[in-house]
Amino acid sequence: MDEVEQEFLREGFKLEKLDGLSVIGDDVWFNLRPSNTEPLLRLNVEGKTRELVDRTTEEVIRILKR
């Protein structure tokens, strides 16, 4: 999660750490957090277009796979 935070911080997104990591941009935002009941991360993405949501989801997954 630290790598995701640093990458999006470099790209100029606003970050909040209230419940996991929330990354907020003008047209897209997401929340990445550990599950409370399972050994996995949960990712919720919202954006103005489906393309933005898909692109952001792919970018977060790419960073997590490093």
DSSP file (Angstrom, degrees, kcal/mol; ACC not computed):
  #  RESIDUE AA STRUCTURE BP1 BP2  ACC     N-H-->O    O-->H-N    N-H-->O    O-->H-N    TCO  KAPPA ALPHA  PHI   PSI    X-CA   Y-CA   Z-CA
    1    1 A M     >        0   0    0      0, 0.0     4,-2.5     0, 0.0     5,-0.1   0.000 360.0 360.0 360.0 -31.1    0.0    0.0    0.0
    2    2 A D  H  >  +     0   0    0      1,-0.2     4,-2.5     2,-0.2     5,-0.2   0.889 360.0  51.4 -61.7 -38.3    2.9    2.3    0.6
    3    3 A E  H  > S+     0   0    0      2,-0.2     4,-2.4     1,-0.2    -1,-0.2   0.893 109.3  49.6 -66.3 -39.1    4.0    2.1   -3.0
    4    4 A V  H  > S+     0   0    0      2,-0.2     4,-2.3     1,-0.2     5,-0.3   0.937 111.4  50.3 -62.4 -46.1    0.5    2.9   -4.2
    5    5 A E  H  X S+     0   0    0     -4,-2.5     4,-2.0     1,-0.2    -2,-0.2   0.937 112.6  45.2 -57.2 -49.7    0.5    5.9   -1.8
    6    6 A Q  H  X S+     0   0    0     -4,-2.5     4,-2.2     1,-0.2    -1,-0.2   0.896 111.9  52.0 -64.7 -41.1    3.8    7.2   -3.1
    7    7 A E  H  X S+     0   0    0     -4,-2.4     4,-1.2     1,-0.2    -1,-0.2   0.932 114.4  40.9 -61.9 -47.3    3.0    6.7   -6.8
    8    8 A F  H  <>S+     0   0    0     -4,-2.3     5,-2.3     2,-0.2    -1,-0.2   0.802 111.3  56.9 -75.8 -27.6   -0.3    8.7   -6.6
    9    9 A L  H ><5S+     0   0    0     -4,-2.0     3,-1.5    -5,-0.3    -1,-0.2   0.917 106.1  51.0 -64.1 -43.5    1.2   11.3   -4.3
   10   10 A R  H 3<5S+     0   0    0     -4,-2.2    -2,-0.2     1,-0.3    -1,-0.2   0.828 105.8  56.5 -61.4 -31.8    3.9   11.9   -7.0
   11   11 A E  T 3<5S-     0   0    0     -4,-1.2    -1,-0.3    -5,-0.2    -2,-0.2   0.460 122.7-106.1 -82.5  -0.3    1.0   12.3   -9.6
   12   12 A G  T < 5 +     0   0    0     -3,-1.5    -3,-0.2     1,-0.3     2,-0.1   0.623  67.3 147.7  91.2  14.1   -0.6   15.1   -7.5
   13   13 A F      < -     0   0    0     -5,-2.3     2,-0.3     1,-0.1    -1,-0.3  -0.483  50.5-113.9 -79.5 153.7   -3.5   13.3   -6.0
   14   14 A K  E     -A   24   0A   0     10,-2.5    10,-3.1    -2,-0.1     2,-0.4  -0.691  33.8-153.0 -83.3 139.5   -4.9   14.2   -2.6
   15   15 A L  E     -A   23   0A   0     -2,-0.3     2,-0.3     8,-0.2     8,-0.2  -0.913  16.2-179.2-119.4 143.3   -4.5   11.4    0.0
   16   16 A E  E     -A   22   0A   0      6,-2.4     6,-3.1    -2,-0.4     3,-0.1  -0.989  12.2-166.5-135.5 146.3   -6.4   10.5    3.2
   17   17 A K        +     0   0    0     -2,-0.3     3,-0.4     4,-0.2     4,-0.1  -0.122  51.3 115.7-124.7  37.0   -5.7    7.7    5.6
   18   18 A L  S    S+     0   0    0      1,-0.3     2,-0.4     4,-0.0    -1,-0.1   0.955  94.8   9.7 -70.9 -51.0   -8.9    7.6    7.7
   19   19 A D  S    S-     0   0    0     -3,-0.1     2,-0.3     1,-0.0    -1,-0.3  -0.775 133.6 -52.0-130.4  85.1  -10.0    4.1    6.6
   20   20 A G  S    S-     0   0    0     -3,-0.4     2,-0.5    -2,-0.4    13,-0.2  -0.660 104.9 -31.8  80.9-141.0   -7.1    2.5    4.7
   21   21 A L  E     - B   0  32A   0     11,-3.1    11,-2.8    -2,-0.3     2,-0.5  -0.968  57.1-169.9-120.0 117.5   -5.8    4.7    1.9
   22   22 A S  E     -AB  16  31A   0     -6,-3.1    -6,-2.4    -2,-0.5     2,-0.5  -0.926   3.7-165.5-105.7 130.8   -8.1    7.0    0.0
   23   23 A V  E     -AB  15  30A   0      7,-3.0     7,-2.3    -2,-0.5     2,-0.5  -0.974   8.1-166.5-118.8 123.9   -6.7    8.7   -3.2
   24   24 A I  E     +AB  14  29A   0    -10,-3.1   -10,-2.5    -2,-0.5     5,-0.2  -0.945  12.9 165.4-123.3 124.0   -8.7   11.6   -4.5
   25   25 A G        -     0   0    0      3,-2.4   -12,-0.1    -2,-0.5   -13,-0.0  -0.644  50.9 -95.9-120.2-178.3   -8.4   13.3   -7.9
   26   26 A D  S    S+     0   0    0     -2,-0.2     3,-0.1     1,-0.2    -1,-0.0   0.878 120.5  17.0 -67.0 -37.6  -10.6   15.6   -9.9
   27   27 A D  S    S+     0   0    0      1,-0.2    21,-2.4    20,-0.0     2,-0.3   0.474 128.8  32.0-116.9  -5.7  -12.2   12.9  -12.0
   28   28 A V  E     - C   0  47A   0     19,-0.2    -3,-2.4    20,-0.1     2,-0.3  -0.996  53.9-180.0-152.2 149.3  -11.5    9.7  -10.1
   29   29 A W  E     -BC  24  46A   0     17,-2.9    17,-2.7    -2,-0.3     2,-0.3  -0.984   5.1-175.4-145.5 156.5  -11.1    8.5   -6.5
   30   30 A F  E     -BC  23  45A   0     -7,-2.3    -7,-3.0    -2,-0.3     2,-0.4  -0.991  16.4-146.0-149.7 160.4  -10.4    5.1   -4.9
   31   31 A N  E     -BC  22  44A   0     13,-2.3    13,-2.3    -2,-0.3     2,-0.5  -0.997  13.4-172.6-126.9 130.6  -10.0    3.5   -1.5
   32   32 A L  E     +BC  21  43A   0    -11,-2.8   -11,-3.1    -2,-0.4    11,-0.2  -0.990  20.4 150.1-123.7 125.2   -7.6    0.7   -0.8
   33   33 A R  E     - C   0  42A   0      9,-2.2     9,-3.5    -2,-0.5     2,-0.2  -0.996  47.4 -98.3-153.3 153.6   -7.7   -1.1    2.6
   34   34 A P  E     - C   0  41A   0      0, 0.0     7,-0.2     0, 0.0     2,-0.1  -0.485  47.2-109.0 -69.1 143.9   -7.1   -4.4    4.2
   35   35 A S        -     0   0    0      5,-3.0     5,-0.1     3,-0.3     6,-0.0  -0.449  14.8-144.2 -68.9 145.8  -10.2   -6.6    4.7
   36   36 A N  S    S+     0   0    0     -2,-0.1    -1,-0.1     1,-0.1     0, 0.0   0.654  98.2  30.3 -82.7 -16.6  -11.3   -6.9    8.3
   37   37 A T  S    S+     0   0    0      1,-0.1    -1,-0.1     3,-0.1    -2,-0.0   0.542 119.0  43.3-120.7 -11.7  -12.4  -10.6    7.8
   38   38 A E  S    S-     0   0    0      2,-0.2     2,-2.0     0, 0.0    -3,-0.3  -0.942  83.1-108.0-136.5 156.3  -10.1  -12.0    5.0
   39   39 A P  S    S+     0   0    0      0, 0.0     2,-0.3     0, 0.0    -3,-0.1  -0.436  86.4  86.0 -82.9  67.0   -6.4  -11.9    4.2
   40   40 A L  S    S-     0   0    0     -2,-2.0    -5,-3.0    -5,-0.1     2,-0.3  -0.956  75.7-104.4-153.7 169.6   -6.7   -9.6    1.2
   41   41 A L  E     -C   34   0A   0     -2,-0.3     2,-0.4    -7,-0.2    -9,-0.0  -0.793  26.6-144.2 -99.5 145.6   -7.0   -5.9    0.1
   42   42 A R  E     -C   33   0A   0     -9,-3.5    -9,-2.2    -2,-0.3     2,-0.5  -0.929  13.1-166.9-109.9 134.6  -10.2   -4.3   -0.9
   43   43 A L  E     -C   32   0A   0     -2,-0.4     2,-0.5   -11,-0.2   -11,-0.2  -0.984   6.9-177.8-125.1 122.9  -10.2   -1.8   -3.7
   44   44 A N  E     -C   31   0A   0    -13,-2.3   -13,-2.3    -2,-0.5     2,-0.4  -0.987   9.5-175.5-119.1 126.2  -13.2    0.5   -4.5
   45   45 A V  E     +C   30   0A   0     -2,-0.5     2,-0.3   -15,-0.2   -15,-0.2  -0.972   7.4 177.4-125.9 135.0  -12.9    2.9   -7.4
   46   46 A E  E     +C   29   0A   0    -17,-2.7   -17,-2.9    -2,-0.4     2,-0.3  -0.987  11.8 157.8-132.3 146.2  -15.3    5.6   -8.7
   47   47 A G  E     -C   28   0A   0     -2,-0.3   -19,-0.2   -19,-0.2   -20,-0.0  -0.972  52.8-102.2-158.6 171.3  -14.8    8.0  -11.6
   48   48 A K  S    S+     0   0    0    -21,-2.4     2,-0.3    -2,-0.3   -20,-0.1   0.767 106.1  27.2 -71.8 -25.2  -16.6   10.2  -14.1
   49   49 A T  S  > S-     0   0    0    -22,-0.3     4,-1.8     1,-0.1     5,-0.1  -0.949  76.0-122.4-135.2 157.0  -16.1    7.6  -16.8
   50   50 A R  H  > S+     0   0    0     -2,-0.3     4,-2.9     1,-0.2     5,-0.2   0.864 113.6  59.1 -62.1 -36.5  -15.8    3.8  -17.1
   51   51 A E  H  > S+     0   0    0      1,-0.2     4,-2.7     2,-0.2    -1,-0.2   0.915 105.3  48.1 -60.6 -44.1  -12.5    4.4  -18.9
   52   52 A L  H  > S+     0   0    0      2,-0.2     4,-2.5     1,-0.2     5,-0.2   0.902 112.1  49.4 -62.8 -41.5  -11.1    6.3  -15.9
   53   53 A V  H  X S+     0   0    0     -4,-1.8     4,-2.5     2,-0.2    -2,-0.2   0.939 114.0  45.2 -63.2 -46.9  -12.2    3.6  -13.5
   54   54 A D  H  X S+     0   0    0     -4,-2.9     4,-2.5     2,-0.2    -2,-0.2   0.922 114.2  48.1 -63.6 -45.1  -10.7    0.8  -15.6
   55   55 A R  H  X S+     0   0    0     -4,-2.7     4,-2.1    -5,-0.2    -1,-0.2   0.906 113.9  46.9 -63.4 -42.6   -7.4    2.7  -16.1
   56   56 A T  H  X S+     0   0    0     -4,-2.5     4,-2.5    -5,-0.2     5,-0.2   0.913 111.5  51.1 -66.6 -43.2   -7.1    3.5  -12.4
   57   57 A T  H  X S+     0   0    0     -4,-2.5     4,-2.4    -5,-0.2    -2,-0.2   0.931 111.3  48.2 -59.1 -46.6   -7.9   -0.1  -11.3
   58   58 A E  H  X S+     0   0    0     -4,-2.5     4,-2.4     1,-0.2    -1,-0.2   0.889 111.1  50.8 -61.8 -40.2   -5.3   -1.4  -13.7
   59   59 A E  H  X S+     0   0    0     -4,-2.1     4,-2.2     2,-0.2    -1,-0.2   0.917 110.4  48.1 -66.2 -43.1   -2.7    1.1  -12.4
   60   60 A V  H  X S+     0   0    0     -4,-2.5     4,-2.4     1,-0.2    -2,-0.2   0.931 113.2  48.1 -63.1 -44.7   -3.3    0.2   -8.8
   61   61 A I  H  X S+     0   0    0     -4,-2.4     4,-1.8     1,-0.2    -2,-0.2   0.906 109.6  53.2 -62.3 -41.9   -3.1   -3.6   -9.6
   62   62 A R  H  X S+     0   0    0     -4,-2.4     4,-0.5     1,-0.2    -1,-0.2   0.919 110.5  47.0 -58.7 -44.7    0.1   -3.0  -11.5
   63   63 A I  H >< S+     0   0    0     -4,-2.2     3,-1.1     1,-0.2    -2,-0.2   0.911 111.0  51.7 -64.7 -42.4    1.7   -1.2   -8.5
   64   64 A L  H 3< S+     0   0    0     -4,-2.4    -1,-0.2     1,-0.2    -2,-0.2   0.808 104.6  57.5 -66.1 -28.9    0.6   -3.9   -6.1
   65   65 A K  H 3<        0   0    0     -4,-1.8    -1,-0.2     1,-0.2    -2,-0.2   0.612 360.0 360.0 -78.1 -11.5    2.1   -6.7   -8.3
   66   66 A R    <<        0   0    0     -3,-1.1    -1,-0.2    -4,-0.5    -2,-0.1   0.521 360.0 360.0 -61.6 360.0    5.6   -5.1   -8.2
